């Protein structure tokens, strides 16, 4: 990202996979950290600088992906262009609009190289969101972990636990959590994480134990139509029911939730305000097709 020497605005980074979600009737731009970056840019407006760190192929989908980022106000100067195909995922929706995914192998996002642009971006980062899926390739795993380790210590380091079989291992989960100070998962993933870490109990107690064991600032659980749960390091708990909406698809809703939580934390909002806004944002995304819809003015914070 082309940044001033001391940015006056927070710098938010999506780190990891860039791909296209291919539905039976359309293809939409996506990938969890890409969705996060686009949602953060849409929500923040002029209040933050948002960039993407990852890789695309030297192909039509790659060029289209870079254009999608630029259109949404996301800087792509730290996105590598590689002689590999741009990532794609075939998406199937059930009757309720819930998605299942089939990922193409050996894509550009599996081989994100370390670079000077990544090193410079990491040094200016205020919040970075990375995931478990983006670490399925050895080179990307090493680059993601190097980037997260290089961000300044006060920065938010947000781990999105994204267990897409067969592209995860208990070791990736176990090794990634200590790199983070914020962890987000959904209600399918939390029991798996609990088993990996040897935890048991209610969702609230699991999040509390996760926060305490790994010195997290916050742990977040998304539960689809049943709402979401936030737990902080000082023992505060916010539990909200879901907002009833007409669901088109759920792609990107969790990533938008994470982006809203990130912006709220950076702005120093009270927990309840952060949570209420994140729920509204994720509910809106569920009413739209694809994972990166334009954010309406009433949901923006800047």
N, C-alpha and C positions, 0 to 999 in steps of 0.2 A: 504494500500500500504506500502511496506517495503521501507521507505525513510530514507536518512541520516538526521541528526538532523537539518541541514540547507541546503535544496536542492539548488544546484547551477543552476538547470534548472527549468523553470516553471512547475507547477503541474496542469494538466487539468483533470477534472472529469466529466463523464457522470453520472447523478443521476436520477434513476427512472426505468421505465419498461424495462424488458428483455424478449424477446419473439421470436417466430418463425413465419415468414410470410409463410403461406401455400398456394401456387398457385395451379392451376389445375394440373400442371405437375411436381411440385417440392416444396420443403420446403427450405426457406432461413432464415438465422439468422437475427434478427432485433430488432425493438423497437427504437423510435426516439433517446433517450439518448445513447443507445447502438450503433446505427449508428453513432452518433456524436463522441463517444469515438473512434470507429474504424477508422473513417475518420481523426480525429485529430492525432491519432497515425501514420497513413499512411502518412499524410502530414508533420508531424513534424520530423519523423525519429528520429535521436538522439538529436534533439534540445529541446525536452520536455519529461517529464514523464506523462503518461496518465493512468488513472485508471477508473474503473467502480464501482459505488455504487448502490446496488440493491439486488435482490433476485432471485434465481431459485429454482425449485423443486428438490427433491432427486429422480430424474428419468433420463431416457436416454436423453431426450431433454435438461435437465439441465446440464448433464455432457457434452453433445455436445456443449452447449452454452459456458461453461467455456473454452472448448478447442478452440472454435472459437475466443474468446477474446485473449487467450494466443498466438495463431498463429499470430494474428494481432498486437501483442506487447502491449496489454492492460492488466494492472495488475488487478487481480480479488480477492486480499486479503480482500477487503471490500464487497464482494458479499456473502450474506447469502445463505445457502442451507436449505430449509424449507420442512416440510412434506405436501406440497401442489403441485399441478401440475405446471410445467413450463408454462408460458404464450404462447398462440398461437393465431394467427389471420388468418382467411380465407380471401384471397385476390382475388378479381375479377378485371380483366383489361378490359377496353373498347377498341374500335378499334384504338384509338390514344395512347394506352399504359397507360392511366391514371387509377389509382388504387382506388378501394373502399374496405372497410374493415369490417369484422364481428369478434368482439373480444370475446374470451371465458371468462366466468366469474370466479371469485374466484380463482385467480392464485397466484403464489408466489409473483409476483411483487405488489400485492395489500396489502401485509402484511410485508413490509420491516421493520425489527426491528432496534431500535437504539442500537448501540454497541460501545465499546471502539475503535474498528478499524475505525468506521465512525468518531468518535470524533477526533482521531489522524489525519485522512486524511483531515478532514475539516480544521484543524489548519494549514496545509501546502498548502492548495489549492490556486492556482493563478487564476483559472477560473473554474467555475462550470456551466454546462448547465442542467436545469431542465425544466419540462413542466407541463401543466395542466392535461394531460391524466394520468400521473403517480400518480396523487393525487385522483384517483377515490376511493381508499380504505382508510378508516379512519386512519389505522396505518401508511400506507405509506405517507399519507398527512402530518401527524405529524412529521414523520422522515425527509421527504424532507424539510419541513420548518425549522426544528431544524438544519439540516445540513447547509442550506443556511445562516441562522442567525449566525452560528458558524464560517464561513470563515472570514479571515482577511478583514478589511474594504477596503483595496485597490483592492481586488480581483474583477474580472469580475463575475457578477452574471447574467447569461443569461437565460431569460425566453423564451422558445419556446411555443407559444400559439398553442395548438393542439386540436382543437375542434371536437373530435370524439363523435358524439351523440350515446347514451344518457349519456356519461360519463363526462359531465361537467355541471357546473352551473354558472350563472352570479357571484355568490359569490366567486367561486374558481378563476375566472378571476380577479375580482375586488380585492381580497385579495392577489393574487400572484404578480401583477404588482409592488406594492410598495417594494417587496422583491428584485427586480431586478434593475440592472443599465444598462442592454441591453435587449431589447425586439425584438423578431422576430415573424412575422406572415405572412400568405399568403393573396392573394387578395380575397379569400372567407371569411377569418377570420376577416380581418380589419373592414368591415362594422358592423360585430357583436360586436367587441370590441368597436367601436365607439358608437354604440347604448347603450351598457352597461355603458359606461363612460359619455354619454351625449355630445358627440362631433359630429361635422359635418364639411363638406368641402371636398376638394380634397384629394387624398391620401397623397400628400406632406404636406398639412396643418394638416391632422390628425396625421401624424407621428411627425410633429413639435410640435403640441399641447401635444401629448403623452410625448415627451421628456421634454418639459417645465413643465408640470404638475407634473411629477414624477421624475424630476431631473436625467434623464437618460443620459448616455454617448452617446448612439446611439440607434436608432430604425431602423429596417430593414423590408422591404416588399419584398417578392418574388412573382413573377407574372407568373411563368411557362415560356412558350415560349415568353412572352412579356417582360421578363427581370426582373429587380429588382431595388429597390430604397433604398438608405441609407440617413439618416438624423442624424446629430450630435448635441451635446449640444451647440456648438458655431455657429450653423446656417449653417454649410456646408451641401450641398446636392449633392449626386451623383446618377444619373439616367442612367442606362445602358439598352440597348435593349438586348433581348435574343440572344444566339448564336445558329444559325440553326444547328441541328444535327438530325441524324436518331435515334429516340427514341425507345429503347427497353422497358423500363418502367421507371416511375418517382420515384419509391420507393427510399428513402434515399437521393434524390438530395437536398432537402431543408436542411437536417441534415448536408450534406457535405458542403453546402454553409455556414451554421452557424459555422462549425468547421474552415473553411478557414478564415472567418471574425474574429473569436476568436484569431487565431494564428497571424493574421495581427495586431490586436489591441495589443496583448502582445509584438509583435516585434516593435511596434511604427511606422509602415508603414504609409505613407500618405493615406488618405481616398480613393483616386482614385486607388492606387495600391492594397489596400485591396479589393476593389470592383471588379476590373478587374480579380484578381486571383480567388475570390469566384465564379464569373460567369463562369470562365473556368472550375473550379472544378465541379460545379453542372452540367454543360453541359456534361462533361465526364461521370458522374455517370448515366445520362439519357441514355447513349449509352450502358450501361452494365445491366446485369440481377441482380436483388436484390439490397439491400441497402448498402452493405459493400464491393464493389469490391476493388481489390488491386489498390493502387494509383500509376500511372506511375511516373517515375523519374523526368520528366520535370515539374510536378506539385508540387513536394515536396519542402519544404523550409529548410529542415535540413537533 
